[in-house]
Amino acid sequence: MKEDPSPMASVGPFNDDDGLPGEREQRHVHKVGVPPRQNLFQEFSATVKETFFHDAPLRHFKDQSHSRKLLLGVEAVFPIVQWGRSYNLSKFKGDVIAGFTIASLCIPQDIGYAKLANLPPQYGLYSSFVPPIIYAFMGSSRDIAIGPVAVVSLLLGTLLQNEIDPTQNPADYLRLAFTATFFAGITQVTLGFFRLGFLIDFLSHAAIVGFMGGAAITIALQQLKGFLGIKDFTKKSDIISVMRSVFSSAPHSWNGPTILIGASFLCFLLVAKYIGKKNRKLFWIPAIAPLLSVVLSTFLVYITHADKKGVQIVNHIQKGINPLSLNDIFFSGENVLKGFRVGVVAGLIALTEAIAIGRTFAGMKDYQIDGNKEMVALGTMNVVGSMTSCYVATGSFSRTAVNYMAGCHTAVSNLVMSFVVFLTLEFITPLFKYTPNAILAAIIISAVINLIDYEAAILIWKTDKFDFVACIGAFFGVIFSSVEIGLLVAVSISFAKILLQVTRPRTAILGNVPRTTVYRNILQYPEATQVPGVLIIRVDSAIYFSNSNYIKERILRWLTDEDEKSNATYSQGIQFLIVEMSPVTDIDTSGIHALEELHRSLQKREVQLVLANPGPVVIDKLHASGFANVIGEDKIFLTVADAVTSCSPKRVEEA
C-alpha cells in the first residue's frame, strides 16, 4: 500500500552516502494514533452493524413523520408502490411488448423444463403464472424474468428421484416437489430477512461457471431420449451412463422421423439464435423461434399422423389455472426431512442464479438492487408457489436478456407474461397434444448451450489457475458423477481456496523505490533497493489463530535467508526487522502471542522488532495486550520511511 506522502507524515529516503548528523535533514515523525476505547456493547454493536447492516437499510426512515415511515415501510416490502407512482403509458407499451415476447419464449421452455424435473408439463406453466405475479409486487429488479430454469429443474428432478421414484409413485413425488419448493422459499426468505445474503458469495464465480457448464452438458445429454425417440433410457445423469444407454439402444430403438423433426428444428433454433446475436435489433427472432417451432412441429405431426409412426408426443396437458396444493405439502413424516434437504440446495442455487442475473442487468441500466429484498421476494414467491402447484422458480438468464432487449421498463413485463400464460392454461393447452417430445428436446438443447461459457473459462485460466481448478472440478464433477456431486465439488474447492488464503497469506520483502519514500515489493519492483542491516517485511493479511504461526515462521525464514546472504557476501547483518502492517486489518490473541514469540526469537538473534503503520483495530489490541509496551512505543511508526530513518544502523552509529 502506498505510503502517506504528506510532508508531516513522511521522511526522506535513507541515503548510504549521508555524512554527519548535521547534514541529514530532520523532520517531524508522527506517532501512531490509538483510537478511543470502546466498551463491549459498542464494539459488538459496531461489528453487527458492519456485518449485517452495512448498507444502512433504515437510513430513509430517519427524521420522518409516522405516516411517512409507514409509507416507506410499505415501499420497502412492495417496491411497486414506489415506482408505480411514476408509471406512465410509454413505460406500459414497452412492458407489454417485452411481456408478450418473453411469454412466447417461456411457454415452450416451461413445458420442457417440467420434464427435466420429472413433472407433468402443466406444472412448468403453473410456475410461470403465480411466481411472476408475486415477484412483480415485491422484487426490486426491473429486468429479471421469473419462471422455471433448466439447471434448477434438473437439480430438483435428480435429487427428488433419489428419494421417490416418479414413475412408481407419481403422487408422492409431486407432493415432495411441492415440499421442496416450500422449503426452498423458506430458506430464501430466512437468508433475506436475517440479512445473510453474503453466504451465497461462498460459491465463487469460477465454480459457478464450471457448474453451469457441466449442468448444461448434462441437460443436453438427457434430451437425447426425446431427440432420438428412445423409450428405455437410463435414469442416471452422468455422461458415461447416458452414452452407454444411447449406444446400447442404437439403432433399433432410434426413431427416424423423431430424429428428423428434432434435428431440423434444432438447426432452425440455432440459426435464429445466431441471427439475433449478430443483429441485436432482431432479438425477437430467437425469442419467438421456440414457440414457432412448437406450432409448426405440432401441425406437421397432426397432419402426417407421425405419432402413429413412433414419434412420441406430449399427449395431454391439463387445462385450467393452478389448483391449490397446500394440503399436498408434507408437514409431518419422513418426507419432511427429504423435502427440506432438497429444498435448501435447490433454493440456494436458484438464489445464486437470480441474484447474479439481477445484478448484471441492474448494472447495465445503472441502478441498484437490494440483495436481501430480492431474497425475500424470491422466497415469498416460492412459498406461495408451493401452495399453488408450482415448483422452484427463479430468474432466467435467457428470458431476462430477451426482456431487456425487448425494452422492458419495470416488472410489469412479468405481469404481462403471467397473463399470457394464464390465457394459455385456460384456452390453448389442448392444442399442445400433438407436440412432439423431440421439439421440446431441441428447445432445451438450444437454450442451455448459452450456459457453456468457454470464454469465461479461458479468462479464468489466464487470470487465476486455482480458480480454474475450481471451475474444472465443478464441471467434471457434474458430467462424470451427478449434479449434487458437482455442486459439492464446487463448494468444497471454493472453501479450500478461502482456507488456503486465510491459513497461508502472502508476505513480501520491501525495498525503497529510488528517489521516493515509498517501499514496495522487490519482486514487483526490481529497481527497489533493500536498506543495509534492515529487513522490511509486509504481511498481506489479518493475523488470526489460523495463520499466526505460519506468519511467524515465514518471517523467521525470511530473516534466516537474509542472514545467510549477508554471511556469504561478508556484508552487514540484519539488526532491525520492520513489519509493515498496513494490510493487517485485524489481529486476535493468537496473533499477538505469535508476535510475542517472534519478539523473543529476535532478541536471541540481537535483532530489534519494529512495527510500521498498524491500523486502529490492531494498535488498540497491541496496547490492550501490553505488547506495545514490550517492544516499546518508540518502535511503532506511522510509515516504513519513518521506521527506516529512525532504525537504520548508520543512524545508530551517528547517534
C-alpha positions in Angstrom: 0.0 0.0 0.0 1.3 3.5 -0.8 2.8 5.4 2.0 1.3 8.7 3.0 3.3 11.4 1.0 2.3 14.3 3.2 5.2 16.4 4.5 4.2 15.9 8.1 3.9 12.1 7.9 6.9 11.2 5.8 10.7 11.5 5.9 13.3 11.5 3.3 14.6 8.2 2.0 17.7 6.7 3.7 20.9 7.5 1.8 24.1 5.5 2.4 26.2 8.5 1.4 24.9 10.8 4.1 27.6 12.0 6.3 27.5 13.8 9.6 24.3 14.2 11.6 24.1 17.9 10.8 24.0 17.0 7.1 20.8 14.9 7.5 17.5 16.7 7.3 15.5 16.4 10.4 11.7 16.1 10.0 8.8 15.6 12.3 7.8 12.0 12.9 4.2 11.3 13.8 3.3 8.7 16.4 0.7 6.0 15.5 -2.7 7.2 16.9 -4.6 5.0 19.3 -8.4 5.1 18.8 -10.7 5.8 21.7 -11.5 2.6 23.6 -15.0 1.1 23.1 -16.8 -0.9 25.7 -18.1 -4.4 24.9 -21.5 -3.3 23.8 -20.2 -0.6 21.5 -17.7 -3.0 19.9 -20.4 -5.7 19.5 -22.9 -3.2 18.0 -20.3 -1.9 15.5 -19.5 -5.4 14.4 -23.1 -6.4 14.0 -23.9 -3.2 12.1 -21.0 -3.6 9.7 -21.7 -7.3 9.1 -25.5 -7.2 8.7 -26.4 -3.6 8.1 -23.5 -2.2 6.1 -25.9 -0.6 3.6 -27.9 1.2 6.4 -31.3 0.0 5.3 -33.2 2.2 7.8 -31.5 5.5 6.8 -34.5 6.6 4.8 -36.7 6.4 8.0 -34.6 8.9 9.9 -36.3 12.1 10.9 -39.5 11.2 9.1 -43.1 11.5 10.3 -45.1 8.4 11.4 -47.2 8.5 8.2 -44.1 8.8 6.0 -42.4 6.0 7.9 -45.5 3.8 7.3 -45.4 4.6 3.6 -41.6 3.9 3.4 -42.2 0.6 5.2 -44.8 -0.4 2.6 -42.5 0.6 -0.2 -39.7 -1.4 1.3 -41.8 -4.6 1.2 -43.6 -3.7 -2.0 -41.4 -1.7 -4.3 -44.2 -1.5 -6.9 -45.8 1.2 -4.6 -42.7 3.4 -5.1 -42.1 3.1 -8.9 -45.9 2.7 -9.6 -46.4 6.4 -8.8 -44.3 7.5 -11.8 -45.6 4.8 -14.2 -46.9 6.0 -17.5 -48.3 4.9 -20.8 -44.9 5.0 -22.5 -43.5 2.5 -20.0 -46.6 0.4 -20.2 -46.1 0.0 -24.0 -42.6 -1.2 -23.6 -43.5 -3.6 -20.8 -46.4 -5.1 -22.9 -44.1 -5.7 -25.9 -41.5 -7.3 -23.6 -44.1 -9.3 -21.7 -45.5 -10.9 -24.9 -42.0 -11.5 -26.2 -40.8 -13.4 -23.1 -44.1 -15.3 -23.0 -43.6 -16.7 -26.4 -40.2 -17.9 -25.2 -41.3 -19.2 -21.8 -44.3 -21.3 -22.8 -42.4 -24.0 -24.8 -39.4 -23.8 -22.4 -41.7 -24.4 -19.4 -43.2 -27.5 -20.9 -39.7 -28.9 -21.5 -38.3 -27.8 -18.1 -41.1 -29.6 -16.3 -40.0 -32.8 -17.9 -36.5 -32.2 -16.6 -38.0 -32.1 -13.1 -39.9 -35.3 -13.9 -43.2 -33.4 -13.6 -46.2 -33.2 -15.9 -45.9 -30.3 -18.4 -48.6 -28.1 -16.9 -46.5 -27.6 -13.8 -43.9 -25.8 -15.8 -46.7 -23.4 -17.0 -48.1 -23.1 -13.4 -44.6 -21.9 -12.3 -44.7 -19.1 -14.8 -48.1 -17.9 -13.7 -48.2 -17.3 -10.0 -44.5 -16.6 -9.0 -44.0 -13.8 -11.6 -47.1 -12.0 -10.1 -45.7 -12.2 -6.6 -42.3 -11.0 -7.7 -43.7 -8.1 -9.7 -45.0 -6.7 -6.4 -42.1 -7.5 -4.2 -39.0 -7.6 -6.4 -36.6 -4.7 -6.9 -35.2 -5.7 -10.3 -36.8 -4.0 -13.3 -35.5 -6.6 -15.8 -35.4 -10.1 -14.4 -37.9 -12.6 -15.9 -39.2 -15.2 -13.5 -40.0 -18.8 -14.1 -38.6 -22.3 -14.2 -35.0 -22.7 -15.3 -33.1 -25.6 -16.8 -30.4 -26.1 -14.1 -32.8 -25.9 -11.1 -35.3 -28.2 -12.9 -32.5 -30.8 -13.5 -31.2 -30.4 -9.9 -34.7 -30.8 -8.5 -35.5 -33.8 -10.7 -32.2 -35.5 -9.9 -32.5 -35.0 -6.1 -36.2 -35.9 -5.9 -35.9 -39.1 -7.8 -33.2 -40.2 -5.4 -35.9 -40.1 -2.7 -39.1 -41.2 -4.5 -39.4 -42.9 -7.9 -41.6 -40.6 -10.1 -42.9 -43.4 -12.3 -43.8 -45.8 -9.5 -45.2 -43.2 -7.1 -46.0 -40.1 -9.0 -48.4 -38.7 -6.4 -45.9 -38.7 -3.5 -43.2 -37.5 -5.9 -45.4 -34.5 -6.8 -46.1 -33.8 -3.1 -42.3 -34.0 -2.4 -41.7 -31.5 -5.2 -44.1 -29.0 -3.5 -42.5 -29.7 -0.1 -39.0 -29.0 -1.5 -40.3 -25.8 -3.2 -41.8 -24.7 0.1 -38.5 -25.2 2.0 -36.6 -23.6 -0.9 -38.8 -20.5 -0.4 -38.4 -20.6 3.4 -34.6 -20.8 3.0 -34.5 -17.8 0.7 -36.8 -15.7 2.9 -34.7 -16.6 6.0 -31.5 -15.6 4.4 -33.0 -12.3 3.2 -34.8 -11.4 6.5 -31.8 -12.1 8.6 -29.5 -10.4 6.0 -27.4 -13.5 5.5 -27.1 -13.0 1.8 -23.3 -12.9 2.0 -23.4 -16.7 2.5 -24.2 -17.3 -1.2 -21.0 -15.5 -2.1 -19.0 -18.5 -0.8 -19.8 -20.1 -4.2 -17.1 -18.5 -6.3 -17.7 -17.2 -9.9 -15.3 -19.8 -11.2 -17.1 -22.6 -9.5 -20.5 -21.3 -10.9 -19.1 -21.1 -14.4 -17.9 -24.8 -14.2 -21.1 -26.0 -12.5 -23.3 -24.3 -15.1 -21.3 -25.6 -18.0 -21.4 -29.1 -16.6 -25.1 -28.9 -15.9 -25.7 -27.6 -19.5 -24.0 -30.6 -21.0 -25.8 -33.0 -18.6 -29.2 -31.4 -19.6 -28.4 -31.6 -23.3 -27.4 -35.3 -22.9 -30.6 -36.0 -21.1 -32.5 -34.7 -24.1 -31.2 -37.4 -26.3 -34.0 -39.6 -25.1 -36.6 -37.3 -26.7 -34.4 -36.2 -29.5 -33.7 -39.8 -30.7 -37.0 -41.3 -29.7 -35.5 -43.7 -27.2 -38.2 -45.3 -24.9 -36.0 -47.2 -22.5 -33.5 -44.6 -21.1 -31.2 -44.5 -18.0 -32.3 -42.5 -15.0 -28.7 -41.7 -14.2 -27.3 -38.3 -15.3 -23.5 -38.9 -15.6 -22.1 -38.9 -19.2 -20.9 -42.5 -19.1 -24.3 -43.9 -18.2 -26.1 -41.7 -20.7 -23.8 -42.5 -23.6 -24.0 -46.2 -22.7 -27.8 -46.1 -22.8 -27.8 -44.2 -26.1 -25.4 -46.5 -28.0 -26.8 -49.7 -26.4 -30.2 -48.8 -27.9 -28.8 -47.9 -31.3 -30.0 -48.2 -34.0 -33.1 -50.4 -33.4 -34.6 -48.1 -30.7 -33.9 -44.9 -32.5 -36.8 -43.4 -34.4 -36.1 -41.8 -37.8 -39.0 -39.3 -38.0 -38.3 -38.2 -34.5 -34.6 -37.6 -35.3 -35.6 -35.7 -38.5 -38.0 -33.4 -36.5 -35.5 -32.8 -33.7 -32.5 -32.1 -35.9 -34.4 -29.9 -38.4 -35.9 -27.6 -35.7 -32.7 -27.6 -33.7 -30.9 -26.2 -36.7 -33.7 -23.7 -37.1 -33.4 -22.6 -33.5 -29.6 -22.3 -33.7 -29.8 -20.2 -36.9 -32.4 -17.9 -35.3 -30.2 -17.5 -32.2 -27.2 -16.7 -34.5 -29.2 -14.0 -36.3 -30.3 -12.5 -33.0 -26.7 -12.4 -31.8 -25.4 -10.8 -34.9 -28.0 -8.1 -35.1 -29.4 -7.1 -31.7 -32.4 -5.3 -33.3 -33.6 -8.8 -34.5 -33.7 -10.1 -30.9 -37.4 -11.0 -31.5 -36.4 -13.8 -34.0 -34.7 -16.1 -31.4 -37.4 -15.1 -28.9 -40.4 -16.3 -31.0 -38.5 -19.2 -32.7 -39.2 -21.8 -29.9 -43.0 -21.1 -30.0 -43.0 -21.0 -33.8 -41.2 -24.4 -33.7 -43.8 -25.8 -31.4 -46.6 -24.6 -33.6 -45.1 -25.9 -36.8 -43.9 -29.2 -35.5 -47.3 -29.9 -33.8 -49.1 -29.1 -37.1 -46.8 -31.4 -39.0 -47.3 -34.3 -36.6 -51.0 -33.8 -36.7 -51.4 -33.8 -40.4 -48.9 -36.6 -41.1 -50.0 -38.8 -38.2 -46.4 -39.1 -37.2 -47.4 -40.2 -33.7 -48.6 -43.5 -35.4 -45.1 -43.9 -36.7 -43.4 -43.9 -33.3 -43.0 -40.2 -32.8 -43.5 -39.5 -29.1 -45.9 -36.6 -28.3 -46.9 -34.7 -25.2 -50.4 -36.2 -25.3 -52.2 -34.3 -22.6 -51.7 -31.0 -20.7 -54.2 -30.4 -18.1 -56.4 -27.3 -18.8 -57.0 -24.6 -16.3 -55.1 -22.5 -13.8 -53.1 -23.7 -10.8 -55.0 -25.8 -8.3 -54.3 -25.2 -4.6 -51.6 -27.6 -3.2 -51.3 -26.5 0.4 -52.7 -29.8 1.6 -50.2 -31.7 -0.6 -47.1 -30.4 1.2 -45.6 -32.8 3.7 -45.6 -31.2 7.1 -45.0 -34.4 9.0 -43.4 -37.8 8.5 -40.1 -38.9 7.0 -40.7 -36.9 3.8 -40.4 -33.6 5.5 -36.7 -34.0 6.1 -36.2 -35.2 2.5 -38.1 -32.2 1.2 -36.1 -29.9 3.4 -32.7 -31.2 2.2 -33.7 -30.9 -1.4 -35.3 -27.6 -0.9 -32.3 -25.9 0.8 -30.0 -27.0 -2.0 -32.4 -26.0 -4.8 -33.2 -22.7 -3.1 -29.6 -21.7 -2.7 -28.8 -22.5 -6.4 -31.9 -20.6 -7.5 -31.0 -17.7 -5.3 -27.4 -17.6 -6.6 -28.6 -17.6 -10.2 -31.3 -14.9 -9.7 -29.1 -12.5 -7.7 -26.3 -12.8 -10.3 -28.7 -12.1 -13.2 -30.4 -9.2 -11.3 -27.1 -7.5 -10.5 -25.8 -8.0 -14.1 -28.8 -6.2 -15.7 -29.1 -3.6 -13.0 -25.5 -2.7 -13.8 -26.4 -2.3 -17.4 -29.1 0.2 -16.6 -27.2 1.9 -13.7 -29.5 1.2 -10.8 -29.1 -0.8 -7.6 -31.0 -3.8 -6.4 -31.2 -4.8 -2.7 -29.9 -8.4 -2.5 -31.7 -9.1 0.8 -35.0 -7.7 -0.5 -34.5 -9.9 -3.6 -34.1 -13.0 -1.4 -37.3 -12.2 0.5 -39.2 -11.6 -2.8 -37.9 -14.8 -4.4 -38.6 -16.8 -1.2 -42.1 -15.4 -0.8 -43.0 -16.3 -4.4 -41.7 -19.8 -4.0 -43.6 -20.3 -0.7 -46.8 -19.1 -2.3 -45.9 -21.1 -5.4 -45.6 -24.3 -3.4 -49.2 -23.8 -2.2 -50.4 -23.2 -5.8 -48.9 -26.2 -7.6 -45.7 -24.6 -8.7 -42.1 -25.9 -8.3 -39.0 -23.8 -7.7 -38.9 -20.7 -9.9 -36.1 -18.1 -10.2 -34.6 -15.7 -12.7 -33.9 -17.0 -16.1 -30.9 -15.5 -17.9 -32.2 -16.2 -21.5 -35.6 -14.7 -20.8 -34.2 -11.8 -18.8 -31.9 -11.0 -21.7 -34.8 -11.0 -24.1 -36.9 -8.9 -21.7 -34.0 -6.4 -21.5 -33.6 -6.2 -25.3 -37.3 -6.0 -25.9 -37.3 -2.7 -24.0 -38.9 -3.6 -20.6 -39.1 -0.7 -18.1 -40.5 -2.4 -15.0 -41.6 -5.7 -13.5 -45.0 -5.2 -15.3 -43.5 -7.2 -18.1 -43.7 -10.2 -15.7 -47.4 -9.5 -15.1 -48.0 -9.4 -18.9 -46.1 -12.7 -19.3 -48.1 -14.2 -16.5 -51.4 -13.0 -18.2 -50.4 -14.7 -21.4 -49.6 -17.9 -19.6 -53.0 -17.7 -17.9 -54.7 -17.5 -21.3 -52.6 -20.4 -22.5 -53.6 -22.5 -19.5 -57.3 -21.6 -19.9 -57.7 -21.9 -23.7 -54.6 -23.2 -25.6 -53.2 -26.2 -23.7 -55.3 -28.8 -25.6 -53.6 -27.7 -28.8 -50.2 -29.0 -27.4 -51.5 -32.6 -27.5 -49.6 -33.4 -30.7 -46.4 -31.5 -29.8 -43.5 -33.9 -30.3 -41.1 -34.5 -27.5 -38.3 -34.0 -30.0 -39.1 -30.4 -30.4 -39.1 -29.8 -26.6 -35.6 -31.5 -26.5 -34.4 -29.3 -29.3 -35.7 -26.2 -27.5 -33.9 -27.2 -24.3 -30.7 -28.0 -26.0 -30.7 -24.6 -27.8 -31.5 -22.9 -24.5 -28.7 -24.5 -22.4 -25.9 -24.0 -25.0 -25.5 -20.4 -23.7 -24.7 -21.8 -20.2 -21.4 -23.2 -21.5 -19.3 -20.1 -21.1 -16.0 -21.2 -22.6 -14.7 -17.7 -22.9 -15.1 -17.1 -19.2 -13.3 -20.4 -18.6 -10.4 -19.3 -20.8 -10.2 -16.0 -18.9 -10.3 -17.8 -15.6 -7.3 -19.9 -16.7 -5.4 -16.9 -17.8 -6.2 -15.0 -14.6 -6.1 -17.4 -11.7 -5.0 -21.1 -12.0 -6.6 -22.0 -8.7 -9.9 -20.6 -9.8 -9.6 -22.7 -12.9 -9.2 -25.8 -10.7 -12.5 -24.9 -9.0 -14.1 -24.3 -12.4 -12.9 -27.6 -14.0 -13.5 -29.5 -10.8 -17.2 -28.5 -10.7 -17.5 -29.1 -14.4 -16.2 -32.7 -14.3 -18.0 -33.4 -11.0 -21.3 -32.7 -12.7 -20.8 -34.5 -16.0 -19.0 -37.6 -14.7 -21.0 -38.1 -11.5 -24.1 -36.0 -10.8 -25.4 -32.5 -10.3 -25.2 -32.8 -6.5 -21.6 -34.1 -6.6 -20.6 -31.3 -8.9 -22.2 -28.8 -6.6 -20.4 -30.4 -3.6 -17.1 -30.2 -5.5 -17.7 -26.6 -6.4 -18.4 -25.6 -2.8 -15.5 -27.7 -1.4 -13.0 -26.1 -3.8 -14.3 -22.6 -3.1 -13.9 -23.2 0.7 -10.5 -24.8 0.1 -9.4 -21.6 -1.6 -10.6 -19.5 1.2 -8.9 -21.7 3.8 -5.7 -21.6 1.8 -5.7 -17.9 1.5 -6.5 -17.5 5.2 -4.0 -20.0 6.5 -1.2 -19.2 4.1 -1.3 -15.4 3.5 1.3 -13.7 1.3 4.3 -12.0 2.7 6.8 -9.8 0.8 10.2 -8.2 1.3 10.1 -4.5 0.7 12.7 -2.2 -0.8 13.0 1.6 -1.3 11.9 2.8 -4.8 14.6 5.2 -5.9 14.1 8.9 -5.3 11.0 8.3 -3.2 10.0 7.5 0.4 7.9 4.6 -0.9 8.7 1.0 -0.1 7.4 -1.8 -2.3 7.8 -5.5 -3.0 11.2 -6.1 -4.5 9.8 -8.8 -6.8 7.3 -6.4 -8.3 9.8 -3.5 -8.4 13.2 -5.0 -9.1 14.7 -1.4 -9.0 13.7 -1.1 -5.4 16.7 -1.4 -3.1 16.9 -3.0 0.4 18.3 -1.0 3.2 21.5 -2.5 4.6 21.1 -4.0 8.0 17.3 -3.6 7.8 14.8 -6.3 6.7 11.3 -4.9 5.8 8.5 -7.5 5.5 4.9 -6.8 4.7 2.2 -9.1 5.9 -0.8 -9.1 3.4 -3.5 -10.5 5.7 -5.2 -10.2 9.1 -3.3 -12.2 11.7 -5.5 -14.9 13.2 -5.2 -18.2 15.0 -5.3 -19.9 11.6 -2.3 -18.2 10.2 -0.3 -16.7 13.1 2.1 -19.5 13.5 2.8 -19.6 9.7 3.4 -15.9 9.6 5.9 -16.1 12.5 7.7 -19.0 10.9 7.7 -17.3 7.4 9.2 -14.1 8.8 11.9 -16.0 10.6 12.7 -17.9 7.5 13.0 -14.6 5.6 15.4 -13.4 8.3 17.5 -16.6 8.1 17.7 -16.3 4.3 18.9 -12.7 4.6 21.5 -13.6 7.2 22.8 -16.4 5.0 23.1 -13.9 2.1 24.9 -11.5 4.4 27.4 -14.1 5.6 28.1 -15.2 2.1 28.9 -11.6 1.0 30.6 -10.6 4.3 28.1 -7.7 4.5 26.3 -6.0 7.4 23.9 -8.5 9.2 20.3 -7.7 9.9 19.8 -5.6 13.0 16.3 -4.4 12.5 13.2 -6.2 11.4 10.4 -3.9 10.3 7.0 -5.4 9.8 4.8 -3.3 7.6 1.2 -3.8 8.9 -0.9 -1.6 6.6 -2.7 -4.7 5.1 -3.2 -6.2 8.6 -6.9 -5.3 9.2 -7.2 -7.3 12.5 -5.3 -9.4 14.9 -6.5 -11.8 17.6 -4.9 -13.2 20.8 -3.2 -16.0 18.8 -1.7 -13.3 16.5 -0.4 -11.3 19.5 1.0 -14.4 21.0 2.8 -15.1 17.7 4.3 -11.6 17.7 5.5 -12.1 21.3 7.2 -15.3 20.3 8.7 -13.6 17.3 10.0 -10.8 19.5 11.7 -13.3 21.8 13.3 -15.1 18.9 14.6 -11.9 17.5 16.0 -10.8 20.9 18.1 -14.0 20.9 19.4 -13.1 17.5 20.0 -9.5 18.7 17.5 -8.1 16.1 15.1 -5.4 17.1 11.4 -5.8 16.1 9.8 -2.6 14.7 6.2 -2.2 13.5 5.0 0.2 10.8 1.5 1.6 10.3 -0.7 -0.7 12.3 -4.4 0.1 11.8 -6.8 1.3 14.5 -8.1 -2.2 15.4 -4.5 -3.6 15.5 -2.9 -0.8 17.5 -5.8 -0.9 20.0 -5.3 -4.6 20.7 -1.5 -4.2 20.8 -1.9 -1.6 23.6 -4.7 -3.6 25.4 -2.5 -6.7 25.5 0.6 -4.8 26.6 2.7 -5.8 23.6 3.2 -2.2 22.6 5.0 -1.7 25.9 7.0 -4.9 25.5 8.7 -3.7 22.2 8.5 0.0 23.2 6.3 2.8 22.0 9.3 4.2 20.1 9.4 1.1 17.9 6.0 1.7 16.4 5.9 4.1 13.5 3.4 5.7 11.2 5.3 4.8 8.0 8.0 2.5 6.8 10.1 5.6 5.9 9.9 6.8 9.5 10.9 3.4 10.7 13.9 3.2 8.3 15.2 6.7 9.1 14.9 6.1 12.9 16.3 2.5 12.9 18.9 2.4 10.2 22.2 1.1 11.6 24.1 4.1 10.2 21.8 6.4 12.1 22.5 4.4 15.3 26.3 4.8 14.8 25.9 8.5 14.2 23.8 8.9 17.3 
